């Protein structure tokens, strides 16, 4: 079992234990009191017992990969792109399905209704019993994430800010708010107090549900694209696609724990009291969250720090606990774990503030300890930012080196966009921090690192833009030629015309290749296209050549040709006599043309082998056939 620390008040206060790993490729999870339900990429819903995590049932196959699985008291629902399938619990037999009027992207079951985020910004509402369906266009782009409760629906679409809608029983949802663009294209979830939006850059924007303004921004320890989130009244679980889970105190906005899944990409996370169900590329991880060695129910239990604060009434207890947290932060600082040190110092500071009532009798000690912790917190913040910037600089430099040396990169455009967004955020935050801590020598180092990052970032962005431009040009050339080729095939042009087109296209690719850098991605794209069109050209050229040379390859020598022509000349007079007996004009003409065609081929063959006598005889027969036509 894995008992690795998640951070928090001290080394052992918040931890997790690995209970089981279900080896299945799941994209979504739901559960009830007895079972865990997994929507799997192989088009099956699998049901596992929560007693021993054994497979109980594998529900019948869906027509496409399921997007989500939901359960109510007696049914299991699987949302696919075009259908929602329904099974009966316990018997696990399929009841049926209902068709969707628009293609689904994501879905959520809330009470008696399915809310489905669809293509082209459509929100579909389906009454699960009557299947009564309504739909509204709420965004320009596909709705990629949605969350709802009894009052509101929150939707998010790529390239657009998230929107909040008030549920209406008999009409379309009415818009309540448009959230800050910081959350553009993010993952949405919420509770009764906040809406959380996990952005592609890794930040979590927190919006209050009163004025719908940005209340705070959470910055996970491990940056990366937020792939899934779950929230209760006191806790938020945020999954980073690169394989990390962060546990946040929603009231105070601090990260109190972190779980590393060894780089396994996370698809989905949800919580079941003290258990986390995490769908990753390795399978479904069943994890138990613990606090001070006991299971921590993150669905219902209150904030750890708040609960602990209420217990402290003695000034000595408060000072002792604060000093322990400070010493823990000092140790992490010495170990180079600056981010973790920040968490410890912040916890110590909050602990002092929360228990101010207990420190009235020791004001000098309280003031001295507050200033001491504040100073150390400032240093840890500076060092953590410096460390974060240095790591990002190294990654950006590696990208630049790939572009310069290899003229290619394994990173996707989305990955690069995350780099740019993270760098922009770090530069802005670091300048503010350096200004606030200007009396500390480390602030000058941070300023230097920021300037270095800014310079490297500008250069790398220019290099990448140039690189992408060459890629776009190469792809545009291949697409243009491909479209023209498909047009020629559709118009049923001759093989000769197609051969000429391919020859011209091959020259265009060759010219472009001559300008491409060796071993670059552009060269790979163009070389692959040139290879395919060259192969087509060779096939068509061979077909045309074979057709043109067919008459030359009928006979292998002069003697063979002579024997065949003599046989023909022996038969033709008899066929000509039969021709004279055919009274039907159409049949007569068809037969005459057959003889004429055979004699013309024979004449060409005789000429090619210089069979003078045969040439004369064939010409006489042709003349007789011509007279038949007069």
C-alpha positions in Angstrom: 0.0 0.0 0.0 1.1 3.5 -0.8 1.1 5.9 2.2 2.9 8.8 0.6 2.4 12.2 2.2 0.1 14.8 0.7 1.5 17.8 2.6 -0.6 19.8 5.0 -0.1 20.6 8.7 2.8 18.2 9.1 4.3 15.2 7.4 1.6 12.7 8.4 -1.5 14.9 8.8 -2.9 14.4 5.3 -2.0 11.3 3.3 -3.5 8.8 0.9 -3.5 5.0 0.7 -3.8 3.1 -2.6 -6.7 0.6 -2.1 -6.9 -0.9 -5.6 -6.2 -0.4 -9.3 -8.8 -1.5 -11.8 -7.0 -2.2 -15.0 -9.5 -0.7 -17.5 -9.4 2.3 -19.9 -12.1 4.5 -18.4 -13.2 8.0 -19.4 -15.9 8.6 -16.8 -17.0 7.1 -13.4 -20.2 7.1 -11.3 -21.1 5.2 -8.2 -23.8 4.3 -5.7 -23.7 2.6 -2.3 -22.9 -0.8 -3.7 -21.2 -0.4 -7.1 -18.7 1.6 -9.1 -19.6 2.2 -12.7 -17.0 2.9 -15.4 -17.5 4.1 -18.9 -14.8 2.5 -21.0 -13.2 3.3 -24.4 -14.0 -0.1 -25.7 -17.7 0.8 -25.8 -18.7 -1.0 -22.6 -20.0 0.1 -19.1 -18.3 -2.0 -16.4 -19.7 -2.5 -12.9 -17.5 -3.2 -10.0 -18.4 -4.2 -6.4 -17.3 -1.7 -3.8 -16.8 -4.6 -1.3 -13.9 -6.2 -3.1 -13.5 -4.2 -6.3 -14.3 -7.3 -8.4 -16.0 -7.0 -11.8 -19.7 -7.7 -11.4 -21.1 -7.0 -14.9 -20.1 -5.8 -18.3 -23.0 -4.1 -19.9 -23.9 -4.6 -23.5 -21.8 -2.7 -26.1 -22.8 0.8 -27.2 -22.7 2.0 -30.8 -19.8 4.4 -30.0 -17.4 5.2 -27.2 -19.4 6.4 -24.1 -18.8 10.0 -23.0 -20.3 9.7 -19.5 -22.0 7.2 -17.2 -24.7 8.2 -14.7 -26.9 6.2 -12.2 -30.0 6.8 -10.3 -31.9 4.5 -7.9 -32.6 1.7 -10.4 -31.0 2.5 -13.7 -27.7 3.0 -15.4 -27.3 5.6 -18.2 -24.5 5.9 -20.7 -24.3 9.0 -22.9 -22.7 8.4 -26.3 -22.4 10.8 -29.2 -25.8 10.1 -30.7 -27.6 8.1 -28.1 -28.3 7.6 -24.3 -28.4 3.9 -23.4 -30.4 2.7 -20.4 -29.9 -0.5 -18.3 -31.7 -2.0 -15.3 -29.6 -2.3 -12.2 -29.0 -5.7 -10.7 -30.3 -7.6 -13.7 -28.0 -5.5 -15.9 -30.2 -6.0 -18.9 -30.6 -3.2 -21.5 -33.9 -1.4 -21.3 -33.3 0.5 -24.5 -31.9 3.9 -25.7 -33.2 7.2 -26.9 -31.7 9.1 -29.8 -30.2 12.6 -29.4 -31.2 15.4 -31.7 -27.7 16.9 -31.5 -24.3 15.2 -31.2 -23.2 15.0 -27.5 -19.8 16.1 -26.1 -20.4 15.8 -22.4 -23.4 15.2 -20.0 -24.6 15.4 -16.5 -27.6 13.9 -14.7 -29.2 16.3 -12.3 -32.4 15.0 -10.6 -34.9 14.1 -13.3 -33.1 15.7 -16.1 -30.1 15.0 -18.3 -28.2 18.1 -19.4 -26.0 17.3 -22.4 -23.4 19.6 -23.8 -23.5 19.3 -27.5 -21.8 20.3 -30.7 -22.0 23.9 -31.9 -22.8 25.2 -28.5 -26.0 23.3 -27.9 -27.4 22.5 -24.5 -29.8 19.6 -24.6 -32.2 18.9 -21.7 -33.9 15.5 -21.5 -36.5 14.4 -19.0 -35.1 10.9 -18.2 -38.5 9.2 -17.9 -40.6 10.8 -20.6 -37.6 11.5 -22.8 -39.1 15.0 -23.5 -36.3 17.0 -25.1 -35.4 20.6 -25.4 -32.3 22.3 -26.8 -30.9 25.8 -26.8 -27.9 27.3 -28.5 -25.8 28.9 -25.7 -22.3 29.1 -27.2 -20.7 29.5 -30.6 -18.5 26.4 -30.1 -19.0 22.9 -28.7 -19.9 22.8 -25.0 -17.0 20.8 -23.6 -17.8 21.0 -19.8 -20.9 21.6 -17.7 -21.9 21.5 -14.1 -25.3 22.0 -12.5 -27.2 21.9 -9.2 -30.8 22.6 -8.3 -30.6 26.3 -9.3 -28.0 26.9 -12.0 -26.2 25.4 -15.0 -22.7 26.4 -15.7 -21.3 25.8 -19.2 -17.9 26.1 -20.8 -16.8 26.1 -24.4 -13.4 26.4 -26.1 -12.4 30.0 -26.9 -15.3 31.4 -24.9 -15.7 32.5 -21.3 -17.8 30.2 -19.1 -21.5 31.2 -18.6 -23.9 30.7 -15.8 -27.6 30.0 -16.5 -30.6 30.1 -14.3 -32.7 27.0 -14.7 -36.2 27.6 -15.9 -38.8 24.9 -15.6 -40.9 25.7 -18.7 -38.5 27.8 -20.9 -34.9 28.3 -22.0 -32.3 28.9 -19.3 -31.7 32.6 -18.7 -28.2 33.9 -18.5 -27.1 35.0 -15.1 -23.4 35.8 -15.6 -20.5 35.5 -17.9 -17.4 34.6 -16.0 -14.0 36.2 -16.4 -12.1 35.3 -19.5 -9.4 33.8 -17.2 -11.6 30.6 -17.3 -11.9 30.5 -21.1 -12.3 26.9 -22.4 -11.9 25.4 -18.9 -13.3 22.6 -16.8 -16.2 23.7 -14.6 -17.5 22.5 -11.2 -18.9 24.2 -8.1 -20.6 24.1 -4.7 -23.1 26.4 -3.0 -20.6 29.2 -2.6 -18.3 29.1 -5.6 -17.9 28.1 -9.2 -14.5 26.7 -10.0 -13.0 26.9 -13.5 -9.8 24.9 -14.3 -8.0 26.6 -17.2 -5.8 24.9 -19.9 -2.9 26.9 -18.4 -3.3 25.1 -15.0 -4.8 27.9 -12.9 -8.1 27.4 -11.1 -10.3 30.5 -11.2 -12.8 30.8 -8.3 -15.9 32.9 -8.7 -18.4 33.7 -6.0 -22.1 33.0 -6.5 -23.3 36.3 -5.3 -21.8 38.9 -7.7 -20.2 36.3 -10.0 -16.8 38.1 -9.7 -13.4 36.5 -9.6 -12.8 35.8 -5.9 -9.4 34.2 -6.1 -7.1 32.3 -8.3 -5.6 28.9 -7.2 -2.2 28.0 -8.5 -1.6 24.2 -8.3 1.8 23.0 -7.2 2.2 21.1 -10.4 1.3 23.2 -13.5 -0.4 21.7 -16.5 -3.8 21.5 -18.1 -6.7 20.8 -15.7 -8.4 17.7 -17.0 -11.1 17.1 -14.3 -12.4 18.6 -11.0 -14.7 17.7 -8.2 -15.9 19.9 -5.4 -17.7 19.7 -2.1 -18.5 22.5 0.4 -15.1 22.4 1.9 -12.7 20.7 -0.5 -11.8 20.8 -4.2 -10.0 18.0 -6.1 -8.2 19.2 -9.2 -6.6 16.7 -11.6 -3.8 17.8 -13.9 -3.6 15.8 -17.1 0.1 15.1 -16.6 -0.7 12.8 -13.6 -1.2 14.9 -10.4 -4.1 15.5 -8.1 -4.3 18.6 -5.8 -6.5 18.7 -2.7 -7.6 22.2 -1.9 -9.3 23.8 1.1 -12.1 25.8 -0.6 -12.7 28.2 2.3 -9.1 29.3 2.6 -7.9 28.7 -0.9 -4.8 26.8 0.0 -3.5 23.4 -1.4 -3.4 21.0 1.5 -2.3 17.9 -0.4 -1.0 16.5 -3.6 -1.0 13.0 -5.1 1.4 12.0 -7.9 0.2 9.1 -10.2 3.6 8.7 -11.7 2.8 10.6 -14.9 -0.3 8.7 -15.9 -2.6 11.0 -17.8 -5.8 11.6 -15.8 -9.2 11.6 -17.5 -11.6 12.0 -14.6 -11.8 12.2 -10.8 -14.6 12.0 -8.4 -15.0 11.5 -4.6 -17.0 9.1 -2.5 -16.7 10.1 1.1 -13.1 9.2 2.0 -12.4 7.5 -1.3 -11.2 9.0 -4.6 -11.9 7.3 -7.9 -9.4 8.4 -10.5 -9.6 7.3 -14.2 -6.1 7.4 -15.8 -4.4 5.7 -18.6 -3.1 3.1 -16.1 -6.7 2.3 -15.0 -9.0 3.4 -12.2 -7.1 4.2 -9.0 -9.1 3.7 -5.8 -7.4 6.0 -3.2 -8.3 6.6 0.4 -7.7 10.1 1.9 -6.6 10.2 5.5 -6.0 12.9 8.1 -3.8 12.0 11.0 -4.1 8.3 10.2 -7.9 8.2 10.0 -10.2 8.3 6.9 -11.1 11.9 5.9 -14.6 12.3 4.5 -14.0 15.1 2.1 -17.7 15.0 1.0 -19.0 16.2 4.4 -16.3 17.0 6.9 -15.3 20.6 7.4 -12.0 22.3 6.9 -9.1 20.7 8.6 -7.5 24.0 9.7 -10.9 25.4 10.9 -11.5 22.3 13.0 -8.1 22.4 14.5 -8.3 26.1 15.2 -11.3 25.6 17.4 -9.4 23.2 19.6 -6.7 25.7 20.7 -7.5 27.9 23.7 -4.1 27.9 25.4 -1.6 30.5 24.2 1.2 27.9 24.8 -0.6 25.4 22.6 -1.0 28.0 19.8 2.6 29.2 20.0 3.9 25.6 20.2 1.8 24.5 17.2 2.8 27.6 15.2 6.5 27.0 15.9 6.1 23.4 14.8 4.6 24.5 11.5 7.4 27.1 11.2 10.1 24.5 11.8 8.5 22.2 9.3 8.6 25.0 6.8 12.3 25.7 7.7 13.2 22.1 7.0 11.4 22.1 3.7 13.1 25.3 2.8 16.5 23.8 3.6 15.6 20.8 1.5 14.9 23.0 -1.5 11.1 22.3 -1.3 10.2 25.9 -1.5 6.6 25.5 -2.6 6.0 23.1 0.3 7.7 25.5 2.7 5.3 28.2 1.5 2.3 26.0 2.4 3.8 25.4 5.9 4.5 29.0 6.6 1.0 30.0 5.4 -0.6 27.4 7.6 1.5 28.7 10.5 0.4 32.3 9.8 -3.3 31.3 9.5 -3.0 29.3 12.7 -1.8 32.4 14.5 -4.5 34.6 13.0 -7.3 32.1 13.7 -6.2 31.8 17.3 -5.6 35.5 18.1 -8.1 35.3 20.9 -5.8 32.8 22.7 -2.7 35.1 22.3 -4.0 38.2 24.0 -1.9 37.4 27.1 1.4 37.1 25.1 1.2 40.1 22.6 5.0 40.5 22.3 5.6 36.8 21.5 2.7 36.8 19.1 4.0 39.9 17.3 7.6 38.6 17.1 6.5 35.2 15.8 4.2 36.8 13.3 7.0 39.0 11.9 9.4 36.0 11.9 7.0 33.7 10.0 6.1 36.6 7.6 9.8 37.1 6.8 10.4 33.5 6.1 7.2 33.2 4.1 8.4 36.1 1.9 11.8 34.3 1.3 10.0 31.0 0.5 7.7 32.7 -1.9 10.6 34.4 -3.7 12.6 31.1 -3.9 9.6 29.1 -5.1 9.0 31.6 -7.9 12.7 31.6 -8.8 12.6 27.8 -8.8 9.5 27.7 -10.9 10.9 30.2 -13.4 14.2 28.4 -13.7 12.4 25.2 -14.5 10.2 26.8 -17.1 13.2 28.6 -18.6 14.9 25.2 -19.0 11.8 23.7 -20.7 11.5 26.7 -23.1 15.2 26.5 -23.9 14.8 22.9 -24.7 12.0 23.7 -27.1 14.1 26.4 -28.7 17.0 23.9 -29.2 14.7 21.4 -30.8 13.5 24.1 -33.2 17.0 25.2 -34.0 18.8 21.9 -34.2 16.1 19.5 -35.3 13.6 21.9 -36.9 10.9 19.8 -35.2 9.3 19.3 -31.8 7.3 16.5 -30.2 5.2 19.0 -28.4 1.7 19.7 -29.6 0.5 23.3 -30.2 -1.7 23.0 -27.0 1.3 22.0 -25.0 3.2 25.0 -26.3 0.3 27.3 -25.6 0.4 26.1 -22.0 4.1 27.1 -21.8 3.3 30.6 -23.1 0.3 31.1 -20.8 2.3 29.8 -17.8 5.3 32.0 -18.6 3.0 35.1 -19.0 1.4 34.4 -15.6 4.8 33.8 -13.9 6.2 37.0 -15.3 3.3 39.1 -14.1 3.1 37.4 -10.6 6.9 37.5 -10.1 7.1 41.2 -10.8 4.4 41.9 -8.3 6.1 39.7 -5.7 9.5 41.2 -6.3 8.1 44.7 -5.8 6.3 43.6 -2.6 9.5 42.0 -1.3 11.9 44.7 -2.6 13.7 44.9 0.7 14.9 41.3 0.4 18.0 40.5 -1.6 16.3 37.5 -3.2 13.9 40.0 -4.9 16.8 41.1 -7.1 17.5 37.6 -8.2 13.8 37.1 -9.0 13.8 40.2 -11.1 16.9 39.0 -13.0 15.2 35.6 -13.6 12.1 37.3 -14.8 14.0 39.4 -17.3 15.8 36.3 -18.5 12.5 34.4 -18.9 11.0 37.4 -20.7 13.9 37.5 -23.2 14.0 33.7 -23.7 10.2 33.6 -24.1 10.1 36.3 -26.7 12.8 34.6 -28.7 11.2 31.2 -28.4 7.8 32.5 -29.4 9.3 34.1 -32.5 11.1 30.8 -33.4 7.9 28.8 -32.8 5.8 31.1 -34.9 8.3 30.8 -37.8 8.4 27.1 -37.4 4.6 26.8 -37.4 4.4 29.0 -40.4 6.6 26.7 -42.4 4.5 23.7 -41.2 1.3 25.5 -42.2 2.7 26.2 -45.7 3.8 22.6 -46.2 0.4 21.3 -45.0 -1.4 23.8 -47.2 0.6 22.6 -50.3 -0.2 19.0 -49.6 -3.9 19.8 -49.1 -4.1 21.9 -52.2 -2.6 19.1 -54.4 -4.7 16.5 -52.7 -7.9 18.5 -53.4 -6.9 19.0 -57.0 -6.2 15.3 -57.4 -9.5 14.2 -55.9 -11.2 16.6 -58.3 -9.5 15.0 -61.2 -10.6 11.6 -60.0 -14.1 12.8 -59.5 -14.3 14.3 -63.0 -13.0 11.0 -64.4 -10.2 12.5 -66.3 -8.0 10.3 -68.5 -5.0 8.5 -67.2 -2.8 10.7 -69.4 -4.1 13.9 -67.8 -3.6 12.4 -64.3 -0.1 11.5 -65.2 0.7 15.0 -66.3 -0.9 16.4 -63.1 1.2 14.1 -61.0 4.4 15.0 -62.8 3.7 18.7 -62.2 2.8 18.0 -58.5 6.0 16.0 -57.9 8.0 18.9 -59.2 6.2 21.3 -56.8 7.0 19.0 -53.9 10.6 18.6 -55.1 11.0 22.4 -55.3 9.6 22.8 -51.8 11.8 20.1 -50.5 14.9 21.8 -51.9 14.1 24.8 -49.6 13.3 22.7 -46.5 15.8 22.1 -43.8 17.2 18.6 -43.6 15.5 16.2 -41.1 12.9 18.9 -40.3 9.3 18.3 -39.8 8.6 20.2 -43.0 10.9 17.8 -44.8 9.0 14.8 -43.3 5.6 16.2 -44.4 6.8 17.0 -48.0 8.8 13.7 -48.4 5.8 11.6 -47.3 3.6 13.4 -49.8 6.1 13.2 -52.6 6.5 9.4 -51.9 2.8 8.8 -52.2 2.4 10.8 -55.4 5.5 9.3 -56.9 4.1 5.8 -56.3 0.8 6.8 -58.0 2.7 8.3 -60.9 4.7 5.1 -61.4 1.5 3.0 -61.3 -0.3 5.1 -63.9 2.9 5.4 -66.1 3.2 1.6 -66.1 -0.5 1.1 -66.9 -0.2 3.6 -69.8 3.0 2.1 -71.1 1.6 -1.4 -70.9 -1.5 -0.4 -72.9 0.6 1.3 -75.6 2.9 -1.6 -76.1 0.2 -4.3 -76.0 0.3 -4.8 -79.8 4.0 -5.3 -79.7 3.9 -8.0 -77.1 1.2 -10.2 -78.8 3.8 -12.1 -80.8 7.2 -12.9 -79.7 8.7 -13.6 -83.2 8.1 -13.2 -87.0 7.2 -16.9 -87.5 4.5 -16.9 -84.9 3.0 -13.7 -86.4 3.1 -15.2 -89.9 1.3 -18.4 -88.9 -1.4 -16.5 -87.1 -2.0 -14.2 -90.0 -2.2 -17.1 -92.5 -4.8 -18.7 -90.2 -6.8 -15.5 -90.2 -6.6 -15.2 -94.0 -7.8 -18.7 -94.3 -10.9 -18.1 -92.2 -11.9 -14.6 -93.4 -13.2 -15.6 -96.8 -15.6 -18.1 -95.2 -16.7 -15.4 -92.7 -17.2 -13.0 -95.6 -19.5 -15.6 -97.3 -21.5 -15.9 -94.1 -21.7 -12.1 -94.0 -23.4 -12.1 -97.3 -26.2 -14.3 -96.0 -27.1 -12.0 -93.1 -30.2 -10.1 -94.0 -30.6 -8.0 -90.8 -28.7 -4.7 -91.6 -27.6 -4.1 -87.9 -26.2 -7.7 -87.5 -24.6 -7.4 -90.9 -22.8 -4.2 -90.0 -21.7 -5.6 -86.6 -20.2 -8.7 -88.2 -18.5 -6.6 -90.9 -16.9 -4.3 -88.3 -15.6 -7.3 -86.3 -13.8 -8.7 -89.4 -12.6 -5.2 -90.3 -11.1 -4.8 -86.8 -9.3 -8.2 -86.9 -7.9 -7.4 -90.4 -6.6 -4.0 -89.3 -4.8 -5.5 -86.3 -3.4 -8.2 -88.6 -2.2 -5.5 -91.0 -0.4 -3.6 -88.3 1.3 -6.8 -87.2 2.3 -7.8 -90.7 3.8 -4.3 -91.2 5.7 -4.6 -88.0 7.3 -7.9 -89.0 7.6 -6.8 -92.7 5.4 -9.7 -94.0 5.1 -8.3 -97.6 2.9 -11.2 -99.0 0.6 -11.1 -96.0 0.3 -7.3 -96.2 -1.0 -7.6 -99.8 -3.5 -10.3 -99.0 -4.9 -8.4 -96.0 -5.3 -5.2 -98.0 -7.2 -7.2 -100.6 -9.5 -8.6 -97.9 -10.0 -5.1 -96.5 -11.0 -3.9 -100.0 -13.6 -6.6 -100.3 -15.1 -5.8 -96.9 -15.2 -2.1 -97.9 -17.2 -3.1 -101.0 -19.6 -5.0 -98.8 -20.5 -1.6 -97.2 -21.3 0.0 -100.5 
